[in-house]
Amino acid sequence: MQPAAHALAAIEILAEMEARPRPAANAIKDWGLSHRFAGSRDRAAIASIVYDALRQRASIAWRMGADTPRALVLGALGFVRGMAPDAMTASFAASPHAPDAPTEGEAKRLLSATLDGAPAWVLGDYPEWLDRHFARVFGDDRAAEGAAQSERAPLDLRANALKGNRDKALRGLEHLKAAETPLSPLGLRVPLLSDGRGPPVQSEPAFLKGLVEVQDEGSQIAAMLATAAPGEQVVDYCAGAGGKTLALAASMANKGQIYAHDSDIRRLAPLHDRATRAGVRNLQMRAPRGDADVMADMEAKADLVLVDAPCTGTGTWRRNPDAKWRMRESALEQRQSEQDAVLAGAARLVKSGGRLVYITCSALAEENEDRLEAFRAAQPEFEPVSPAQAAIAAGLPTVAQFANTAGDAILLSPRRSGTDGFFISVMKRKA
């Protein structure tokens, strides 16, 4: 397929998503299944255009004067990739499968349209209804915070201390130009390919042997702030696929016991193979069993309970740019009730003097500060550990600079810390 055909396919996929709303990854996969002549490189190139259009959908639509699939793709090519209207016309004319050439009006917008006078939600490329929520957290910086979420995310890896160290991992991935991450002492950052994808690190010997795991630097920091120690009893209460579980197990040096629990047994499935590859030997899986309380034996016994709570995922928009446009206010309300429930369920497992770490991949105060305020009102025996204390205890003193406005948690974001967005609160149960 020629580049012009990639653009046409991107328009078709966006039109299909408009007609039948669903995640972009599913729409792209469906297109590939119905167009089997498209090779893997073609599908990757098409997906890259689709995601570029979705990342900056609001600002592209503002400058193009339209929010149609065609306007978004032309805008992505012009504003994001710097392709001039004349170059588009020539490229489209050279292919039998291509969009129509830019009209005179489209070409004029591509050459001269600006964002002058655009509101914050357009400048930040997020849904208009979220503006008041972003303003509450970021104030006048909300447009800049949103714009940072509209950039491509880096590919970060974590060196697995059970199999080696970061220097060993860097040597093993030297051919990928891997470099140290600025905040996490375990992190490696691998440059993206020209099409915006990361190289296939899952096929690298360093990955297959368990020396590295794919994990955003922000997620690494969240796990490190929990300060899981050898010999402790640790519960990952919303473990999911187990990224933080593996990080906690490495911190524990396979000494003590870590319990991985999740309300959905399907989310835990990948953790079995991941733990084996990583060399984790102190893990117990606690999958749901009907109405049984599978964590009852751990009540008031855990030194550490980590709650990576279900959330709206506003901190992961760099990786899931279509999610922000599919998000609805009703989902935010639903997540808050879920967060209250998991906090209450996890708190009962924390022993006297133990730690409860609450994490979301969201920046919204409704999911973060508000939930902690409600939780501490209901359970006053839990008191916050200051960001400075938590950061120093984790060996990450510079992370204290990312304290939230309330001063009782860490707030990471692409603009603030160069990571995915994470809210991390460390609490201690009074002895």
N, C-alpha and C positions, 0 to 999 in steps of 0.2 A: 504494500500500500504506500502511496505517496503522501507527503504531509498534508496536502489539501484534502485527501480522503480521510485522514485522521480528524481534521476539523469538522468535516461533514458528519462523521460518526459521533463526535462529541455533541454536536447539535441534536442528533437523533436521540442520544442517551438522555440529555437534559430534557428534551421534549417528552420522552417516555416517563421520566421521573415526575414531570409536571402533571401528566395524565394519570399516572398511577404511583402516588408517593411511596417511596421506600428508600432504604439506604443506598447511597451511590454505589457501593461495592457490589450490591446485589444487581443493580441495573446494569452495571458494566459487565458483570459475569453473564447475565442473560443475553446481552448484546453479543458477547463472544460466542456463546453457544449457538446462536442463530446466524452467525457469520463466521463459520469455521475456517474460511480462507485466511482470516486474520491471524498472523503469527503472534507469538508471545511479545515480541518487540513492538508490533503494531498495537496490541492491546495495552501495553504499558504506555505508549505514546498517547493513545486516546485517553486513557485514565488520567494522565498528567494534565491534559488540557481541561478535562472535566473538573478536576480538583482545583486547578488554578482559577477557573471561572467561579467555583463555589466559595473559595477562600475570600475573594474580593467581590462577591456578588453585589453588595449594596453600592459600593463606590463605582463599580463598572456600570451598573444600571443608571446611576446618577449622571455619569458622564455621557453615556450613550443615549440617555433619554428614553430607555426602554429596558424591560426586565425579561425579554424574550430569550429563548435558548440561543437564537442567532446573535442577538446583541451581546449576550454574555460571552459567547465564544469569540466573536470578533474583538470584544474588549479585552479578553484574556490574551489574545494574540498581540494586540496593539499595546495595551497599557502594562501588562505584566511581562510580556516577552519582548516588547520593543519592536514589533514588526510594523513597518510602514504600510499604509493603504496600497501604495503602488506595488509593493512586494507581495501583498496578499492577492491583488488582482493578477499579477503574473503567475503566482503559484497556482491559483485556482484555475486559470486558463490553461495551464499545462496538464491538467488532470481531467479524465472523463468523469470522475466521481469527485465532485467538489461543490462547496456552497457557491451561490451567485457572488460575483464580485461586489465589493462594498459600493453602495450607492454614493451619489455625491454628498448627500446629507450625512451618511455614516462616515465617509472619509473625512469630512469637515470636523466631525466630533472626535474622531480618532486623532486628528492632528492638533486640535486646539481646545477641546473641552477640559475644564479644570474642576476642582472640588471647592472652588470659592463659594462660600455661603452654605456649604453642606453642614447638616447637623452632626452631632457627635456620633450617632449610631451609624451614619453613612461613612464618616471618616474612619470609624473603628470597625466597620463591616460586621455588625451584629444586628439582630432583630430589633426593631424600634421598641417593642414592648419591654425589652430588657434594659432600656436606657436608664430608667429610674433605679433599677437594681445595681447597675454598674456605677451610677453616680453615688450611691450610698457607700460603696467600697472605695472607689478610686477618685471621686470628685472630678475635678477638671482634667485629670489625667486619663479619664476613661476611654477617650478616642485613641490615645496612644497605646493604651493597654490592649484595646481591641485590635488595633492594627498589628501589634506584635503577635497576636494570636492568629493573624491571617498569613503569617510567613510559613514557609516549609519547616517542618521539625527536623532536627538533626537525628542521626542514628547513634544512640548511646548504648554502650555495653558496660556490664559490671564484671570485674575480675573476681572469680570465685576463690575465696581464701582457703577453701577445702582442697583445692587443686593446684594452687600456686599464688602468685601475686601479680600486681599490675605490670611490673617490668617484664615478667615472663609473657604476659598476654600481649604487651606491646611488641615484643620481639616476634611473637607468632603471627601478628597481624600487620607487620611492618609494610608488607606489599600493598595493603589497603590504605596506607598513610594514616593509620590510627594515631591519635594523640591523646594526651591526658585531658580530662575534663577539669575545669577551673575550680570546682567546689568539692566534689567527691574524690577522696583519695583512692577509691576503687574504680573510678570511671574511666572509660575510653570513649572517644568520639571519632567516628569514621565518616569521612566526607561522602556526600551523596553523589550519585552518578549524574550525568548531564540531563537525564530526563526526570530528575527529582527523586528517583528511587534510591534506596540503599543497596549496596552490593549484597549478594546472597551469603551473608555471614553464617547462616544455618548449615551451609555446606562446608564450612571451614573446619579443619582439624581441631582448632582451639575451641570451637563450639561443640563439636561432636564429642570431644573428650571431657567436656564440662568445665573447661578453664574459664569460659566467659558465658554470660547470659545477656540477652537483650533486655535492657532496663533503662528507662530515662533517668538522667541524673537527679531530677527532682524526686523520683520514686526511691532512688538509692538513699538520698538524704533523709527522706521520711523514715525509712527502715533503720537508718543509723541513729536517728534521734530517739528511737525506742530503747537503745542501749541494751539489747538482749545479751546476756552474759553466760559464759559456760556454767553449767550446773543448775540453771534456773528452770522453772516450769513456765512455759510460754504458750499462749494461745493466740493464734491468728484467727480471729473470730469470723471474718468475712474474706476467707482466703482466696476465693475465685480460682484462677489458674495457678496461683502460687508464686508469683514473682517476689513478693515481699516475704513469703514463707521461706523461700530459699535463701534470701539475704539474711533473715534472722537466724536460720540454721547455721550459716557460715560464721556469723558473729559468735555463735555459741560453741564453735569448734567441735560439733557433734557431741557435746557434753550437756547433760540435762535432758529435757524432753520438750518437744514442740508439738502442739496439736493444731492441725489444720481443719477448720470447720467452715462450712458454708451451708446456707439454706437450700441451695440447688445442687444436687449431686452431679449434674452435668458439668457445672463449672469447675468442679474439682478433678474431673477425669484426666486432664493433661498433666496434673501434678505428679502422678505416679511415675511416668517416664522421665519427667524433668528432674525429680528427686534422685532417681537412679543415676542419671547422667551426671548430676552435680555431686554425687558421692555423699548424699545426706543419709545418715543412719539413725538419727534420733527423732524421726518423724512418726507421728500417729495421725491417721486420717479419721476424722469424725464426720462422716456423711450423715445426712438426715435419715431417720428410719420411722416413717409414719409420724405418729403422735409422740413417740418416745423422746425423752429429754436426754439426748446423747452427750450432753456436757454436765449432767448433774453431779458426776463424781469429782468435777473440778471446782465446785462451788467454794469460794473463799480460799482457794489453794494456789492460784496463779501469781507468780511474781510479776508477770507482765501480760496484759491482754491488749492486743492491737486490733483496732476497729477501722478497717479501710471501708468506710461506709458507702452504700449505694448512693449515688448522687447524679446530678444533671450532667456532669462531665464538662462543664464550661472551661476547665483547665486543659482539656485535651483537643481543643478545636484545631490546633495545627495538624493533628493526625487524623481527625475526623471532621473536615470542614463542612460536610453536609449536615452534621448533627445539629449545628446551631440554627439552621433554617427549619429543621423538623421539630425543634424543641417547642413545647407549649407550656403556658403558665400552669395548667392543671398538673403537668408532670412535676413542676417545682413543688407544688402543694403535696403531691403524693410522696415525693422523696423525703419531705420533712417528717412525715409520720413514720416512714420506714427508718429514718435516722434515729428518731426518739426510741423506737422499739429496739433497735440493735444496741444502742447505748445502754438501755436498761438491762437487756439480756447479758451483755458483756460485763457490766459492772458487778454483777453478783459473783463473778468468778475471781475477782481481784481480792487477794488476801490483805490483811492489815499491813500497811506500809508498802503495798504493791503499787504498780504503775498501770494506768489506763491511757493509751495513746489513741486519740481520735484523729482520723485522716479523711479528707475528701479530695477529689481532684476537681474541686470547684472553688471559685472565688466569691461566690454569693454569700452575703452575711446571713441570709435566711437559712442556709444549710450549715453554716459554720458558727459564728458568734451567737446567733440566736439559739441554736440547738444546745450549745454549751451553757448558756444562761439558764435555759429551761432545765437542763440536766442537773446543774449544780444547785438549783433551787429545790429540786426534788431529792437530791442526794448530796447534802452539804458536807458529808465526810470526805468528798473528793475536792482537792484544792489544786489550782494550776501551778505548774512549775514554770518559772519565767523563761522566756526565750533564751536569755543569756545563760541561765543555769543549764537549760537543756542542751544548748549548743556546745557549751564547754564540756559537759559530761560526755557528749558524743565525740569529742575531739574535733569539733567543727566550729571554732569560735567565730569565724567570719560570717557564719550563717545567721548569727544573732541580728545582723543588720536588716534582716528581712522580717522583723517583728511586725505584726499587724498593728493597726491604730490603737486597739484596746490594750496592747502590750502583754497579752496572755497567750499568744500563739505565733507560729511562723506562717507567713503567707508568701509562697513562691509564685512566680509567673514568668512568662517569656520575657517581658520587659524588665522586670525587677531582678531576676536571677538567671535568665537565659535558659530556663528549664520549662517543662510543662507546669501548669498551674496546680499547686497543692496547698492545702491548709493542714497544718499539723499542730495539734495541741497535746502536750504531755501533762497528765494529771497524776497526783499521788493520793492514795487512800490514807487518811490519817491513821497513825498507829494507835 
